[in-house]
C-alpha cells in the first residue's frame, strides 16, 4: 500500500484552512531533496508557514510539496518530499498531527570486483 501521510497532510491542511487558522509544517531538512532557506534551520528542522497568504503557487500531491515564498524579503522556491514533514499544526492553537520521518537510506557501498560465481543449475534426478 502507498503511505497514508500525504493524504493525512492534505486533510489536516484543508481542515486548518477551513477553520480560518494558519497551517505550519515542520520539515526535516536532513531528508534528501529538501530545498528550503538554510538560514532559518534550527536543530535540523525548519518551521514553514504554508498558508495561502504566505505562499504562492502552493502544490501538494502524493509525493511532493512545492511553493514560492519570501524569506527576509527575498523570493525563494521551497520544495520537499511529503515524507520529510514531521508535523502540521495550526499556529493559533497547536491543533494538528505529528508524523514519523523515515530515516534516509545510507549510501550503498561499492561492490568489490569479484568474479561472478557460477550458479549451479537445478537438475532432475531419478528417485527409486
N, C-alpha and C positions, 0 to 999 in steps of 0.2 A: 504494500500500500504506500501511497505517497505521504509525505509528512503532513500533519494537520496544522503545524504552526502558521503557514501563510494564510490559511483560512481563518484561524483564530485572530491573527493580526488584523486582517481586513474587518472582521466582525467587531473587535474592540475599537478599531479606528472609527468605523462608522457610528458605533454606539456613543463614543465620546463626542464626536462632531454633532450627532443628532441631539445630544443633551446640552449643546451650547458651550462645551468645555474645550480646553486646549490639549490636544494629544502630544505627548512627548514620547520619544523612543530612546532607549538606552542601547547603544551599539558597541559590540566588542570589536575594537579596531585591530586586534591581532589576528582576526579571521581573514583568510585570503580574499583578495579583490575588494576590500573595503576602501572606498575613496571618500575621505572626509577631511576637513581642515585640521591638521595635526596640532596647531597651536592651542586648540580647545580640548585636547585629550587629557584626561585625568585618570590615573591608575588603569590605563589600558582601555578606557571606555570614554564615550562621548554621549552627551545627552542632547538630543535634537528636537527642536520644536517643529513638528510636522503638520501644523495647522494650515488650512488653505490660505490664511492671511500671511503666513511666513514663507510659504513655498510656492514656486512657480512650476507648472508642468509636473505635478506630483503623479507618479505612476507606481502602482504596486500590483505585481502579478504573483503567480505561484512560486517564483524563484527570486525575484529581484525587486528592489525599491530604488527609485531614482527621482530626483527633483533638483531644482535650482533654488539657491537661497543666498542671502547676503550675510557675510561674516565680517564684522568690523568695516562695513560699508563696501566690501568687495564681493561681486557676484562669483559664485562657485557652483559647479555641478557636483552634487553629492550622490553617491551610489553605493549600494551594498547588497549582499545576498540576504534574503529574509532570515536565513538561519543564523545570521550574525546578531540579530536583535535579541537582547537579553530581557527586555521588558517594554511594555507600552502602558502608559498611565495618563490620567488627567492631571494637569498641573494644579488645578484648583482644589481637588480633594484626594488625589492619590489613587482613585479607583482605576483598576486595570488588571494586568496579569504579568507574571514573571515567567520566562522561558529558560530552558537549559540550552546553552550554546554548545553545540558539539565540539569536541576537541578536533583540531585540524590533524590531518594525517601527516605523519612525518615523511620527509622525502625518502623515496626508496633508494637504498644503497645500490651502486652499480654492481652488476653481476661480474664474477670473475670469469676470465677467459678460459673456461674449462671445456674440453671437448665433450660433445653430447654423448652420453652413454647409450649404446644401442638398447632398445627396449625389446624384451622377449615377446614374440608374437604368441597370442593364445593359440593353443593347438588342441586337437581332439585325440583321445586315446581310447582304446577298446578296453572296457571293463568286463571281466567274465565272472 
